[in-house]
Amino acid sequence: MNEQTKQKIEHAITDNRIMLFMKGEKEAPMCGFSAQVVQILKSYGVDFLTMDVLADWELREGLKEFTNWPTIPQLYIDGKFIGGCDIAMDLHRKGELRKIIG
């Protein structure tokens, strides 16, 4: 991963309390997994930013390397990597994601 991509990821994570790297946009997800995480976050009524990895191949591949996590979407809260769709769904079902979001 090049330094520019690494900095782009780091800035997105540190500048936004809740950051979701996903396929598509918040208002138009391009995959079911991304749509599920967006729906969960919207259900909490919290502000969150998204970045479309389909629009930036370097970002998509760099993100996988950055987190050592092979799938998209990837959710970060307060600078910490939470996980992908399955983990977000599991945390949501258990009521733990609400605690993390605060």
Secondary structure, 3 states (H helix, E strand, C coil): CCHHHHHHHHHHHHHCCEEEEECEECCEECCHHHHHHHHHHHHCCCCCEEEEHHHCHHHHHHHHHHHCCCCCCEEEECCEEEECHHHHHHHHHHCHHHHHHC
